[in-house]
């Protein structure tokens, strides 16, 4: 898997995926909110926060919010812009179009999930 | 996501994915073994076991072993055939070919991972 290859944003532009801007400190979403899209950071930084501590800093090219995209469940953590930030929203149909075009992208999202599971296994 | 649509095994046959048979009680793999393929149960049942307890019963159409396929890490649990069982091995190239053909399959595997993460979050 070529983790280092920068993501080609042109597919998101072709799909008409919406861009959203956030100021430092502004929420992208809060824990337990309903949600069905994930986000990719275009510029800036988003902190993923649960139980009052930062789980992850997500920077340009990084993704967050993927759990709700996958299973339409409530947000399992909050996502807060840590500085002026631009993200692209990826809906389920857009996600399916991306991975049809670039199956490695699915492996990349799955890699995030796998890392989280292995980290939690270690903490058990 | 159409969870109930049975998986079309013909793509695995076209890809030449290898079938393997196991007797009741036989191991498919043990915890900490290296591994890079996942498995789909064709018939029978596989128990996924860690810390001496059964995490999951995987039946026909179900998949297991996906973590090692994703990140090439060691097996995080053991997989033991609970009865005479046939599985198909899915390598990373086969997985990429499947999801290019059927992107929903990626969502199905991701759904498994998401369920596991949410269960672990609840246990924390």
gemmi code that builds the backbone of each chain (N, CA, C; Angstrom):
import gemmi

chains = {
    "A": [
        ("UNK", (0.852, -1.185, 0.000), (0.000, 0.000, 0.000), (0.888, 1.235, 0.000)),
        ("UNK", (0.598, 2.136, -0.919), (1.437, 3.321, -1.031), (0.863, 4.441, -0.163)),
        ("UNK", (1.212, 4.411, 1.127), (0.673, 5.357, 2.109), (1.112, 6.780, 1.784)),
        ("UNK", (2.255, 6.904, 1.125), (2.868, 8.218, 0.990), (2.391, 8.978, -0.240)),
        ("UNK", (1.744, 8.280, -1.141), (1.260, 8.944, -2.336), (0.194, 9.962, -1.920)),
        ("UNK", (0.371, 11.244, -2.284), (-0.633, 12.225, -1.870), (-1.963, 11.919, -2.550)),
        ("UNK", (-3.037, 12.178, -1.829), (-4.365, 11.913, -2.371), (-4.653, 12.870, -3.523)),
        ("UNK", (-5.229, 12.336, -4.592), (-5.564, 13.148, -5.758), (-6.958, 13.761, -5.552)),
        ("UNK", (-6.983, 15.038, -5.154), (-8.254, 15.681, -4.823), (-9.156, 15.891, -6.040)),
        ("UNK", (-8.597, 15.715, -7.257), (-9.397, 16.046, -8.437), (-10.646, 15.168, -8.512)),
        ("UNK", (-10.561, 13.921, -7.995), (-11.764, 13.076, -8.048), (-12.877, 13.676, -7.191)),
        ("UNK", (-12.509, 14.281, -6.059), (-13.523, 14.912, -5.201), (-14.136, 16.112, -5.903)),
        ("UNK", (-13.308, 16.842, -6.646), (-13.835, 17.976, -7.397), (-14.789, 17.472, -8.483)),
        ("UNK", (-14.379, 16.406, -9.184), (-15.260, 15.850, -10.232), (-16.588, 15.384, -9.648)),
        ("UNK", (-16.545, 14.850, -8.411), (-17.769, 14.349, -7.770), (-18.587, 15.486, -7.168)),
        ("UNK", (-18.023, 16.699, -7.185), (-18.735, 17.834, -6.590), (-18.801, 17.769, -5.078)),
        ("UNK", (-17.815, 17.104, -4.440), (-17.813, 17.001, -2.976), (-17.679, 18.399, -2.371)),
        ("UNK", (-18.524, 18.744, -1.386), (-18.528, 20.106, -0.844), (-17.355, 20.382, 0.089)),
        ("UNK", (-16.778, 21.581, -0.080), (-15.716, 22.057, 0.811), (-16.348, 22.870, 1.932)),
        ("UNK", (-15.752, 22.792, 3.130), (-16.261, 23.594, 4.252), (-15.091, 24.212, 5.007)),
        ("UNK", (-15.290, 25.473, 5.430), (-14.229, 26.186, 6.176), (-14.611, 26.295, 7.648)),
        ("UNK", (-13.612, 26.183, 8.501), (-13.822, 26.321, 9.941), (-12.756, 27.231, 10.527)),
        ("UNK", (-13.182, 28.049, 11.493), (-12.224, 28.865, 12.244), (-11.596, 28.011, 13.344)),
        ("UNK", (-10.480, 28.493, 13.874), (-9.849, 27.792, 15.006), (-10.860, 27.687, 16.143)),
        ("UNK", (-11.033, 26.495, 16.691), (-11.941, 26.297, 17.815), (-13.355, 25.928, 17.408)),
        ("UNK", (-13.639, 26.015, 16.112), (-15.004, 25.698, 15.660), (-15.177, 24.185, 15.537)),
        ("UNK", (-16.379, 23.708, 15.835), (-16.625, 22.264, 15.757), (-16.996, 21.860, 14.339)),
        ("UNK", (-16.476, 20.706, 13.915), (-16.970, 20.084, 12.684), (-18.179, 19.231, 13.060)),
        ("UNK", (-18.025, 18.443, 14.121), (-19.185, 17.749, 14.715), (-18.857, 17.434, 16.169)),
        ("UNK", (-19.918, 17.127, 16.928), (-19.742, 16.761, 18.334), (-20.094, 15.285, 18.536)),
        ("UNK", (-19.579, 14.718, 19.617), (-19.872, 13.320, 19.947), (-21.394, 13.117, 20.031)),
        ("UNK", (-21.823, 11.950, 19.577), (-23.230, 11.519, 19.644), (-24.146, 12.188, 18.619)),
        ("UNK", (-23.637, 13.179, 17.868), (-24.468, 13.736, 16.794), (-24.664, 12.677, 15.710)),
        ("UNK", (-25.824, 12.717, 15.035), (-25.979, 11.820, 13.883), (-25.039, 12.282, 12.770)),
        ("UNK", (-24.648, 11.367, 11.917), (-23.754, 11.763, 10.828), (-23.670, 10.650, 9.814)),
        ("UNK", (-23.366, 10.993, 8.570), (-23.238, 9.939, 7.562), (-22.136, 10.268, 6.567)),
        ("UNK", (-21.338, 11.313, 6.841), (-20.234, 11.582, 5.927), (-18.909, 11.599, 6.688)),
        ("UNK", (-17.839, 11.332, 5.958), (-16.527, 11.506, 6.557), (-15.879, 12.726, 5.913)),
        ("UNK", (-14.714, 13.123, 6.439), (-14.072, 14.350, 5.994), (-12.604, 14.098, 5.710)),
        ("UNK", (-12.096, 14.821, 4.715), (-10.667, 14.847, 4.484), (-10.193, 16.279, 4.699)),
        ("UNK", (-9.101, 16.429, 5.452), (-8.557, 17.763, 5.699), (-7.813, 18.231, 4.453)),
        ("UNK", (-8.186, 19.413, 3.975), (-7.526, 19.994, 2.809), (-6.364, 20.873, 3.278)),
        ("UNK", (-6.612, 21.657, 4.316), (-5.557, 22.480, 4.915), (-5.948, 22.760, 6.361)),
        ("UNK", (-4.947, 23.009, 7.206), (-5.230, 23.256, 8.617), (-5.097, 21.990, 9.442)),
        ("UNK", (-5.833, 21.919, 10.552), (-5.725, 20.753, 11.448), (-7.019, 20.584, 12.227)),
        ("UNK", (-7.424, 19.330, 12.364), (-8.615, 18.998, 13.147), (-8.185, 18.071, 14.283)),
        ("UNK", (-8.674, 18.344, 15.499), (-8.422, 17.446, 16.628), (-9.655, 16.585, 16.873)),
        ("UNK", (-9.412, 15.280, 17.011), (-10.502, 14.354, 17.328), (-10.442, 14.097, 18.829)),
        ("UNK", (-11.551, 14.385, 19.511), (-11.541, 14.462, 20.973), (-12.630, 13.586, 21.574)),
        ("UNK", (-12.260, 12.769, 22.555), (-13.275, 12.038, 23.315), (-12.824, 11.932, 24.758)),
        ("UNK", (-13.786, 11.811, 25.681), (-13.488, 11.796, 27.109), (-12.530, 12.945, 27.460)),
        ("UNK", (-12.673, 14.095, 26.770), (-11.874, 15.265, 27.100), (-10.416, 15.203, 26.696)),
        ("UNK", (-10.006, 14.143, 25.993), (-8.607, 14.152, 25.552), (-8.518, 13.956, 24.038)),
        ("UNK", (-7.433, 14.459, 23.476), (-7.256, 14.430, 22.026), (-6.767, 13.037, 21.609)),
        ("UNK", (-7.590, 12.379, 20.795), (-7.237, 11.049, 20.287), (-6.270, 11.150, 19.126)),
        ("UNK", (-6.481, 12.188, 18.326), (-5.771, 12.248, 17.046), (-5.714, 13.687, 16.540)),
        ("UNK", (-4.577, 14.080, 15.945), (-4.490, 15.332, 15.190), (-4.553, 14.953, 13.718)),
        ("UNK", (-5.504, 15.514, 13.009), (-5.645, 15.164, 11.593), (-5.230, 16.370, 10.752)),
        ("UNK", (-4.226, 16.155, 9.919), (-3.660, 17.242, 9.095), (-3.986, 17.029, 7.625)),
        ("UNK", (-3.502, 17.917, 6.781), (-3.824, 17.888, 5.340), (-3.655, 16.478, 4.765)),
        ("UNK", (-4.667, 15.985, 4.087), (-4.640, 14.651, 3.496), (-5.191, 13.593, 4.428)),
        ("UNK", (-5.320, 13.921, 5.720), (-5.829, 12.953, 6.692), (-7.356, 12.921, 6.702)),
        ("UNK", (-7.932, 11.825, 7.175), (-9.388, 11.702, 7.190), (-9.893, 11.450, 8.603)),
        ("UNK", (-11.131, 11.837, 8.831), (-11.768, 11.581, 10.127), (-13.278, 11.468, 9.903)),
        ("UNK", (-13.963, 10.920, 10.895), (-15.423, 10.784, 10.795), (-15.857, 9.577, 9.993)),
        ("UNK", (-14.927, 8.621, 9.780), (-15.232, 7.511, 8.875), (-16.212, 6.493, 9.481)),
        ("UNK", (-16.262, 6.403, 10.832), (-17.162, 5.405, 11.437), (-18.617, 5.651, 11.042)),
        ("UNK", (-19.048, 6.918, 11.147), (-20.450, 7.227, 10.838), (-20.748, 7.011, 9.359)),
        ("UNK", (-19.761, 7.283, 8.499), (-19.966, 6.993, 7.073), (-20.236, 5.511, 6.869)),
        ("UNK", (-19.490, 4.683, 7.602), (-19.575, 3.237, 7.388), (-20.887, 2.677, 7.909)),
        ("UNK", (-21.270, 3.068, 9.124), (-22.431, 2.390, 9.728), (-23.578, 3.323, 10.109)),
        ("UNK", (-23.482, 4.604, 9.689), (-24.576, 5.545, 9.956), (-24.890, 5.682, 11.439)),
        ("UNK", (-23.952, 5.286, 12.293), (-24.170, 5.440, 13.736), (-23.816, 6.849, 14.182)),
        ("UNK", (-24.078, 7.182, 15.445), (-23.739, 8.513, 15.963), (-22.226, 8.714, 16.000)),
        ("UNK", (-21.792, 9.977, 15.989), (-20.361, 10.292, 16.054), (-19.775, 9.753, 17.351)),
        ("UNK", (-18.656, 9.033, 17.259), (-18.065, 8.410, 18.448), (-17.091, 9.350, 19.149)),
        ("UNK", (-16.843, 10.520, 18.576), (-15.939, 11.505, 19.167), (-16.306, 12.861, 18.581)),
        ("UNK", (-15.758, 13.936, 19.162), (-15.943, 15.268, 18.596), (-14.779, 15.576, 17.658)),
        ("UNK", (-15.019, 16.456, 16.682), (-13.951, 16.915, 15.781), (-13.971, 18.434, 15.784)),
        ("UNK", (-12.867, 19.034, 16.212), (-12.769, 20.481, 16.394), (-11.585, 21.014, 15.574)),
        ("UNK", (-11.823, 22.077, 14.818), (-10.724, 22.698, 14.059), (-9.748, 23.327, 15.055)),
        ("UNK", (-8.472, 22.988, 14.934), (-7.469, 23.508, 15.872), (-6.853, 24.804, 15.356)),
        ("UNK", (-7.092, 25.108, 14.083), (-6.610, 26.333, 13.437), (-7.541, 26.563, 12.242)),
        ("UNK", (-7.399, 27.654, 11.512), (-8.277, 27.829, 10.349), (-8.098, 26.638, 9.403)),
        ("UNK", (-9.203, 25.994, 9.057), (-9.128, 24.679, 8.426), (-10.155, 24.563, 7.311)),
        ("UNK", (-9.743, 23.884, 6.242), (-10.691, 23.560, 5.178), (-10.779, 22.047, 5.049)),
        ("UNK", (-12.005, 21.523, 5.018), (-12.200, 20.076, 4.849), (-13.111, 19.832, 3.648)),
        ("UNK", (-13.035, 18.605, 3.111), (-13.965, 18.173, 2.063), (-14.839, 17.105, 2.669)),
        ("UNK", (-16.139, 17.202, 2.459), (-17.077, 16.195, 2.969), (-17.213, 15.072, 1.943)),
        ("UNK", (-17.128, 13.832, 2.410), (-17.239, 12.667, 1.521), (-18.448, 11.846, 1.952)),
        ("UNK", (-19.459, 11.837, 1.094), (-20.678, 11.067, 1.372), (-20.440, 9.602, 1.015)),
        ("UNK", (-21.389, 8.734, 1.366), (-21.221, 7.317, 1.043), (-21.157, 7.086, -0.473)),
        ("UNK", (-22.064, 7.696, -1.280), (-21.935, 7.514, -2.736), (-20.583, 8.022, -3.262)),
        ("UNK", (-20.091, 9.149, -2.720), (-18.790, 9.663, -3.164), (-17.688, 8.684, -2.775)),
        ("UNK", (-17.781, 8.132, -1.556), (-16.782, 7.164, -1.104), (-16.745, 5.946, -2.034)),
        ("UNK", (-17.927, 5.447, -2.384), (-17.978, 4.275, -3.276), (-17.382, 4.615, -4.642)),
        ("UNK", (-17.637, 5.825, -5.133), (-17.064, 6.236, -6.424), (-15.539, 6.334, -6.336)),
        ("UNK", (-15.043, 6.865, -5.204), (-13.590, 6.990, -5.043), (-12.926, 5.617, -5.045)),
        ("UNK", (-13.500, 4.661, -4.281), (-12.792, 3.382, -4.180), (-12.948, 2.532, -5.427)),
        ("UNK", (-13.987, 2.813, -6.211), (-14.074, 2.113, -7.504), (-12.921, 2.598, -8.388)),
        ("UNK", (-12.622, 3.886, -8.298), (-11.561, 4.504, -9.088), (-10.181, 4.148, -8.521)),
        ("UNK", (-10.107, 4.056, -7.192), (-8.823, 3.885, -6.517), (-9.015, 2.993, -5.282)),
        ("UNK", (-9.020, 1.659, -5.490), (-9.301, 0.732, -4.376), (-8.328, 0.888, -3.207)),
        ("UNK", (-7.113, 1.402, -3.489), (-6.149, 1.616, -2.410), (-6.700, 2.574, -1.357)),
        ("UNK", (-7.593, 3.469, -1.785), (-8.153, 4.426, -0.838), (-8.954, 3.695, 0.240)),
        ("UNK", (-9.642, 2.614, -0.147), (-10.370, 1.815, 0.851), (-9.390, 1.216, 1.845)),
        ("UNK", (-8.261, 0.715, 1.323), (-7.247, 0.126, 2.220), (-6.704, 1.180, 3.173)),
        ("UNK", (-6.616, 2.415, 2.700), (-6.101, 3.474, 3.562), (-7.072, 3.750, 4.719)),
        ("UNK", (-8.365, 3.834, 4.404), (-9.362, 4.048, 5.464), (-9.371, 2.842, 6.404)),
        ("UNK", (-9.294, 1.641, 5.824), (-9.286, 0.438, 6.649), (-8.033, 0.386, 7.523)),
        ("UNK", (-6.937, 0.917, 7.002), (-5.700, 0.958, 7.776), (-5.865, 1.790, 9.047)),
        ("UNK", (-6.586, 2.910, 8.921), (-6.893, 3.739, 10.099), (-7.672, 2.947, 11.134)),
        ("UNK", (-8.696, 2.228, 10.644), (-9.549, 1.452, 11.553), (-8.732, 0.345, 12.214)),
        ("UNK", (-7.890, -0.312, 11.413), (-7.080, -1.423, 11.935), (-6.120, -0.921, 13.012)),
        ("UNK", (-5.512, 0.242, 12.764), (-4.586, 0.821, 13.750), (-5.318, 1.075, 15.063)),
        ("UNK", (-6.540, 1.599, 14.939), (-7.301, 1.905, 16.141), (-7.644, 0.626, 16.906)),
        ("UNK", (-8.036, -0.430, 16.172), (-8.388, -1.696, 16.835), (-7.171, -2.294, 17.527)),
        ("UNK", (-6.034, -2.276, 16.856), (-4.839, -2.867, 17.473), (-4.418, -2.066, 18.707)),
        ("UNK", (-4.575, -0.723, 18.649), (-4.238, 0.110, 19.801), (-5.171, -0.220, 20.967)),
        ("UNK", (-6.463, -0.388, 20.664), (-7.419, -0.708, 21.724), (-7.155, -2.110, 22.281)),
        ("UNK", (-6.810, -3.057, 21.422), (-6.481, -4.420, 21.890), (-5.344, -4.375, 22.893)),
        ("UNK", (-4.352, -3.510, 22.592), (-3.186, -3.423, 23.472), (-3.580, -2.838, 24.823)),
        ("UNK", (-4.542, -1.889, 24.795), (-4.957, -1.220, 26.035), (-5.810, -2.124, 26.917)),
        ("UNK", (-6.367, -3.195, 26.330), (-7.314, -4.042, 27.084), (-6.590, -4.796, 28.201)),
    ],
    "B": [
        ("UNK", (-26.352, 0.236, 2.519), (-25.536, -0.963, 2.258), (-26.428, -2.198, 2.308)),
        ("UNK", (-26.347, -2.993, 1.270), (-27.204, -4.173, 1.198), (-26.500, -5.352, 1.858)),
        ("UNK", (-26.614, -5.413, 3.181), (-25.928, -6.443, 3.972), (-26.432, -7.837, 3.609)),
        ("UNK", (-27.678, -7.892, 3.147), (-28.320, -9.203, 3.020), (-28.066, -9.869, 1.671)),
        ("UNK", (-27.554, -9.084, 0.743), (-27.264, -9.666, -0.568), (-26.154, -10.699, -0.406)),
        ("UNK", (-26.411, -11.959, -0.828), (-25.359, -12.953, -0.650), (-24.148, -12.610, -1.508)),
        ("UNK", (-22.974, -12.908, -1.005), (-21.755, -12.611, -1.744), (-21.673, -13.482, -2.986)),
        ("UNK", (-21.282, -12.879, -4.095), (-21.156, -13.601, -5.354), (-19.758, -14.228, -5.430)),
        ("UNK", (-19.687, -15.529, -5.129), (-18.386, -16.193, -5.065), (-17.706, -16.319, -6.424)),
        ("UNK", (-18.456, -16.055, -7.521), (-17.863, -16.300, -8.836), (-16.637, -15.419, -9.060)),
        ("UNK", (-16.622, -14.220, -8.446), (-15.441, -13.367, -8.650), (-14.209, -14.019, -8.028)),
        ("UNK", (-14.388, -14.703, -6.892), (-13.248, -15.385, -6.264), (-12.771, -16.535, -7.139)),
        ("UNK", (-13.715, -17.203, -7.787), (-13.335, -18.289, -8.687), (-12.574, -17.718, -9.886)),
        ("UNK", (-13.065, -16.605, -10.438), (-12.381, -15.982, -11.586), (-10.958, -15.552, -11.208)),
        ("UNK", (-10.802, -15.103, -9.939), (-9.484, -14.648, -9.483), (-8.581, -15.821, -9.105)),
        ("UNK", (-9.145, -17.033, -9.116), (-8.353, -18.206, -8.727), (-8.030, -18.232, -7.239)),
        ("UNK", (-8.894, -17.632, -6.415), (-8.648, -17.625, -4.963), (-8.695, -19.064, -4.434)),
        ("UNK", (-7.689, -19.462, -3.632), (-7.602, -20.854, -3.198), (-8.606, -21.211, -2.095)),
        ("UNK", (-9.208, -22.380, -2.237), (-10.110, -22.935, -1.217), (-9.298, -23.816, -0.275)),
        ("UNK", (-9.682, -23.825, 1.000), (-9.005, -24.696, 1.963), (-10.035, -25.364, 2.858)),
        ("UNK", (-9.777, -26.658, 3.157), (-10.687, -27.418, 4.012), (-10.074, -27.631, 5.392)),
        ("UNK", (-10.913, -27.572, 6.402), (-10.464, -27.811, 7.770), (-11.420, -28.763, 8.466)),
        ("UNK", (-10.844, -29.655, 9.287), (-11.668, -30.522, 10.139), (-12.087, -29.750, 11.384)),
        ("UNK", (-13.113, -30.250, 12.064), (-13.531, -29.636, 13.329), (-12.344, -29.600, 14.285)),
        ("UNK", (-12.079, -28.454, 14.868), (-10.998, -28.324, 15.836), (-9.672, -27.924, 15.224)),
        ("UNK", (-9.599, -27.934, 13.897), (-8.331, -27.591, 13.234), (-8.169, -26.069, 13.190)),
        ("UNK", (-6.928, -25.617, 13.317), (-6.680, -24.173, 13.290), (-6.555, -23.659, 11.856)),
        ("UNK", (-7.120, -22.475, 11.604), (-6.837, -21.768, 10.350), (-5.578, -20.932, 10.571)),
        ("UNK", (-5.545, -20.218, 11.707), (-4.308, -19.574, 12.142), (-4.373, -19.363, 13.644)),
        ("UNK", (-3.212, -19.102, 14.237), (-3.136, -18.836, 15.677), (-2.738, -17.382, 15.911)),
        ("UNK", (-3.060, -16.879, 17.097), (-2.705, -15.503, 17.473), (-1.196, -15.297, 17.314)),
        ("UNK", (-0.823, -14.114, 16.880), (0.571, -13.677, 16.725), (1.287, -14.271, 15.519)),
        ("UNK", (0.657, -15.213, 14.802), (1.284, -15.683, 13.568), (1.319, -14.554, 12.539)),
        ("UNK", (2.340, -14.537, 11.679), (2.300, -13.566, 10.586), (1.188, -13.958, 9.616)),
        ("UNK", (0.665, -12.989, 8.898), (-0.403, -13.313, 7.947), (-0.664, -12.130, 7.051)),
        ("UNK", (-1.164, -12.382, 5.860), (-1.455, -11.270, 4.963), (-2.713, -11.538, 4.144)),
        ("UNK", (-3.457, -12.605, 4.477), (-4.705, -12.811, 3.754), (-5.881, -12.892, 4.719)),
        ("UNK", (-7.054, -12.573, 4.210), (-8.248, -12.791, 5.006), (-9.009, -13.965, 4.401)),
        ("UNK", (-10.059, -14.397, 5.087), (-10.785, -15.596, 4.664), (-12.270, -15.332, 4.654)),
        ("UNK", (-12.944, -16.001, 3.714), (-14.404, -16.003, 3.731), (-14.846, -17.445, 3.920)),
        ("UNK", (-15.794, -17.646, 4.832), (-16.292, -19.002, 5.084), (-17.247, -19.380, 3.953)),
        ("UNK", (-16.961, -20.523, 3.337), (-17.818, -21.023, 2.265), (-18.890, -21.933, 2.863)),
        ("UNK", (-18.479, -22.804, 3.787), (-19.420, -23.668, 4.503), (-18.787, -24.044, 5.830)),
        ("UNK", (-19.635, -24.357, 6.816), (-19.122, -24.703, 8.138), (-19.112, -23.496, 9.055)),
        ("UNK", (-18.189, -23.505, 10.039), (-18.138, -22.400, 11.009), (-16.738, -22.271, 11.574)),
        ("UNK", (-16.303, -21.035, 11.719), (-14.991, -20.754, 12.310), (-15.209, -19.910, 13.560)),
        ("UNK", (-14.536, -20.271, 14.654), (-14.580, -19.454, 15.868), (-13.319, -18.606, 15.955)),
        ("UNK", (-13.507, -17.308, 16.225), (-12.382, -16.395, 16.417), (-12.193, -16.245, 17.921)),
        ("UNK", (-10.985, -16.584, 18.384), (-10.745, -16.764, 19.825), (-9.558, -15.927, 20.287)),
        ("UNK", (-9.743, -15.184, 21.370), (-8.609, -14.504, 21.996), (-8.806, -14.496, 23.497)),
        ("UNK", (-7.719, -14.437, 24.243), (-7.772, -14.536, 25.708), (-8.669, -15.700, 26.139)),
        ("UNK", (-8.649, -16.794, 25.357), (-9.397, -17.989, 25.741), (-10.904, -17.900, 25.587)),
        ("UNK", (-11.412, -16.787, 25.039), (-12.866, -16.770, 24.835), (-13.208, -16.463, 23.382)),
        ("UNK", (-14.384, -16.937, 22.977), (-14.797, -16.808, 21.581), (-15.333, -15.396, 21.348)),
        ("UNK", (-14.657, -14.671, 20.452), (-15.080, -13.308, 20.097), (-16.225, -13.330, 19.110)),
        ("UNK", (-16.180, -14.332, 18.213), (-17.087, -14.310, 17.076), (-17.240, -15.708, 16.490)),
        ("UNK", (-18.460, -16.049, 16.072), (-18.684, -17.250, 15.256), (-18.872, -16.774, 13.830)),
        ("UNK", (-18.056, -17.274, 12.938), (-18.154, -16.829, 11.549), (-18.716, -17.970, 10.702)),
        ("UNK", (-19.846, -17.699, 10.063), (-20.539, -18.727, 9.283), (-20.465, -18.420, 7.789)),
        ("UNK", (-21.106, -19.253, 6.987), (-21.037, -19.119, 5.521), (-21.286, -17.669, 5.083)),
        ("UNK", (-20.396, -17.134, 4.269), (-20.513, -15.751, 3.783), (-19.795, -14.754, 4.679)),
        ("UNK", (-19.453, -15.176, 5.913), (-18.772, -14.278, 6.841), (-17.269, -14.250, 6.586)),
        ("UNK", (-16.603, -13.190, 7.028), (-15.171, -13.057, 6.818), (-14.431, -12.903, 8.142)),
        ("UNK", (-13.170, -13.299, 8.121), (-12.324, -13.137, 9.309), (-10.878, -13.001, 8.831)),
        ("UNK", (-10.033, -12.518, 9.745), (-8.612, -12.379, 9.394), (-8.315, -11.109, 8.623)),
        ("UNK", (-9.237, -10.133, 8.635), (-9.087, -8.956, 7.773), (-8.021, -7.974, 8.281)),
        ("UNK", (-7.755, -7.989, 9.594), (-6.749, -7.035, 10.109), (-5.384, -7.248, 9.462)),
        ("UNK", (-4.952, -8.516, 9.403), (-3.624, -8.799, 8.847), (-3.578, -8.484, 7.350)),
        ("UNK", (-4.693, -8.695, 6.654), (-4.727, -8.311, 5.239), (-4.495, -6.810, 5.093)),
        ("UNK", (-5.092, -6.036, 5.993), (-5.040, -4.579, 5.867), (-3.648, -4.041, 6.190)),
        ("UNK", (-3.055, -4.544, 7.299), (-1.816, -3.895, 7.750), (-0.617, -4.846, 7.851)),
        ("UNK", (-0.798, -6.081, 7.378), (0.309, -7.048, 7.390), (0.863, -7.288, 8.792)),
        ("UNK", (0.095, -6.937, 9.813), (0.530, -7.202, 11.181), (0.254, -8.644, 11.578)),
        ("UNK", (0.725, -9.060, 12.763), (0.470, -10.417, 13.230), (-1.023, -10.634, 13.521)),
        ("UNK", (-1.455, -11.890, 13.487), (-2.858, -12.221, 13.774), (-3.209, -11.774, 15.187)),
        ("UNK", (-4.330, -11.053, 15.338), (-4.701, -10.517, 16.649), (-5.549, -11.500, 17.434)),
        ("UNK", (-5.895, -12.641, 16.821), (-6.695, -13.664, 17.492), (-6.444, -14.973, 16.754)),
        ("UNK", (-6.903, -16.087, 17.359), (-6.818, -17.376, 16.674), (-8.130, -17.635, 15.937)),
        ("UNK", (-8.065, -18.437, 14.870), (-9.268, -18.839, 14.138), (-9.265, -20.358, 14.037)),
        ("UNK", (-10.292, -20.980, 14.608), (-10.361, -22.436, 14.702), (-11.664, -22.913, 14.060)),
        ("UNK", (-11.566, -23.931, 13.189), (-12.780, -24.495, 12.590), (-13.583, -25.192, 13.687)),
        ("UNK", (-14.868, -24.845, 13.813), (-15.701, -25.430, 14.869), (-16.395, -26.693, 14.377)),
        ("UNK", (-16.375, -26.899, 13.065), (-16.968, -28.079, 12.432), (-16.254, -28.224, 11.091)),
        ("UNK", (-16.527, -29.271, 10.316), (-15.860, -29.368, 9.011), (-16.189, -28.113, 8.203)),
        ("UNK", (-15.157, -27.444, 7.717), (-15.328, -26.078, 7.198), (-14.511, -25.889, 5.931)),
        ("UNK", (-15.079, -25.140, 5.000), (-14.325, -24.749, 3.807), (-14.249, -23.224, 3.778)),
        ("UNK", (-13.046, -22.695, 3.566), (-12.867, -21.247, 3.472), (-12.170, -20.911, 2.145)),
        ("UNK", (-12.324, -19.661, 1.714), (-11.587, -19.148, 0.554), (-10.611, -18.110, 1.081)),
        ("UNK", (-9.367, -18.199, 0.646), (-8.351, -17.227, 1.058), (-8.382, -16.039, 0.100)),
        ("UNK", (-8.387, -14.830, 0.656), (-8.425, -13.607, -0.150), (-7.149, -12.807, 0.123)),
        ("UNK", (-6.280, -12.738, -0.883), (-5.031, -11.982, -0.769), (-5.319, -10.494, -0.972)),
        ("UNK", (-4.310, -9.647, -0.730), (-4.524, -8.210, -0.923), (-4.843, -7.874, -2.388)),
        ("UNK", (-4.092, -8.420, -3.371), (-4.469, -8.129, -4.769), (-5.890, -8.605, -5.091)),
        ("UNK", (-6.290, -9.778, -4.557), (-7.659, -10.259, -4.806), (-8.667, -9.314, -4.168)),
        ("UNK", (-8.358, -8.847, -2.957), (-9.263, -7.920, -2.270), (-9.456, -6.638, -3.090)),
        ("UNK", (-8.347, -6.111, -3.603), (-8.442, -4.883, -4.409), (-9.266, -5.126, -5.674)),
        ("UNK", (-9.094, -6.315, -6.278), (-9.875, -6.632, -7.483), (-11.361, -6.749, -7.135)),
        ("UNK", (-11.663, -7.348, -5.984), (-13.074, -7.494, -5.584), (-13.720, -6.129, -5.390)),
        ("UNK", (-13.018, -5.220, -4.668), (-13.688, -3.953, -4.370), (-13.733, -3.020, -5.575)),
        ("UNK", (-12.845, -3.245, -6.529), (-12.974, -2.470, -7.769), (-14.264, -2.896, -8.489)),
        ("UNK", (-14.545, -4.210, -8.419), (-15.735, -4.767, -9.056), (-16.995, -4.448, -8.245)),
        ("UNK", (-16.851, -4.452, -6.921), (-18.001, -4.337, -6.017), (-17.590, -3.520, -4.782)),
        ("UNK", (-17.602, -2.175, -4.897), (-17.140, -1.320, -3.798), (-17.903, -1.563, -2.495)),
        ("UNK", (-19.151, -2.055, -2.590), (-19.920, -2.344, -1.370), (-19.199, -3.369, -0.501)),
        ("UNK", (-18.398, -4.232, -1.135), (-17.683, -5.253, -0.362), (-16.716, -4.591, 0.620)),
        ("UNK", (-16.101, -3.479, 0.187), (-15.207, -2.750, 1.100), (-16.008, -2.226, 2.286)),
        ("UNK", (-17.204, -1.693, 2.004), (-18.041, -1.183, 3.102), (-18.419, -2.300, 4.060)),
        ("UNK", (-18.598, -3.507, 3.515), (-18.970, -4.629, 4.379), (-17.823, -4.968, 5.329)),
        ("UNK", (-16.602, -5.028, 4.799), (-15.443, -5.312, 5.653), (-15.261, -4.169, 6.657)),
        ("UNK", (-15.424, -2.925, 6.182), (-15.282, -1.780, 7.075), (-16.370, -1.793, 8.146)),
        ("UNK", (-17.542, -2.307, 7.791), (-18.625, -2.409, 8.766), (-18.248, -3.322, 9.925)),
        ("UNK", (-17.572, -4.421, 9.606), (-17.076, -5.335, 10.646), (-16.123, -4.609, 11.589)),
        ("UNK", (-15.195, -3.850, 10.986), (-14.197, -3.132, 11.788), (-14.885, -2.078, 12.650)),
        ("UNK", (-15.851, -1.371, 12.053), (-16.551, -0.308, 12.785), (-17.319, -0.896, 13.972)),
        ("UNK", (-17.965, -2.028, 13.760), (-18.710, -2.685, 14.842), (-17.766, -3.029, 15.977)),
        ("UNK", (-16.593, -3.518, 15.620), (-15.629, -3.914, 16.647), (-15.160, -2.690, 17.440)),
        ("UNK", (-14.893, -1.579, 16.718), (-14.432, -0.362, 17.397), (-15.508, 0.180, 18.326)),
        ("UNK", (-16.744, 0.199, 17.854), (-17.806, 0.737, 18.705), (-18.014, -0.156, 19.939)),
        ("UNK", (-17.884, -1.478, 19.752), (-18.022, -2.390, 20.898), (-16.912, -2.130, 21.919)),
        ("UNK", (-15.685, -1.945, 21.414), (-14.565, -1.690, 22.317), (-14.718, -0.332, 23.013)),
        ("UNK", (-15.201, 0.675, 22.272), (-15.443, 1.995, 22.875), (-16.395, 1.863, 24.055)),
        ("UNK", (-17.424, 1.034, 23.880), (-18.416, 0.866, 24.926), (-17.812, 0.181, 26.156)),
        ("UNK", (-16.874, -0.750, 25.887), (-16.260, -1.505, 26.982), (-15.260, -0.674, 27.782)),
        ("UNK", (-14.812, 0.465, 27.171), (-13.752, 1.241, 27.829), (-14.290, 1.888, 29.113)),
    ],
}
model = gemmi.Model(1)
for chain_id, residues in chains.items():
    chain = gemmi.Chain(chain_id)
    for i, (resn, *xyz) in enumerate(residues, 1):
        res = gemmi.Residue()
        res.name, res.seqid = resn, gemmi.SeqId(i, " ")
        for name, pos in zip(("N", "CA", "C"), xyz):
            atom = gemmi.Atom()
            atom.name, atom.element = name, gemmi.Element(name[0])
            atom.pos, atom.b_iso = gemmi.Position(*pos), 0.0
            res.add_atom(atom)
        chain.add_residue(res)
    model.add_chain(chain)
structure = gemmi.Structure()
structure.add_model(model)
structure.setup_entities()
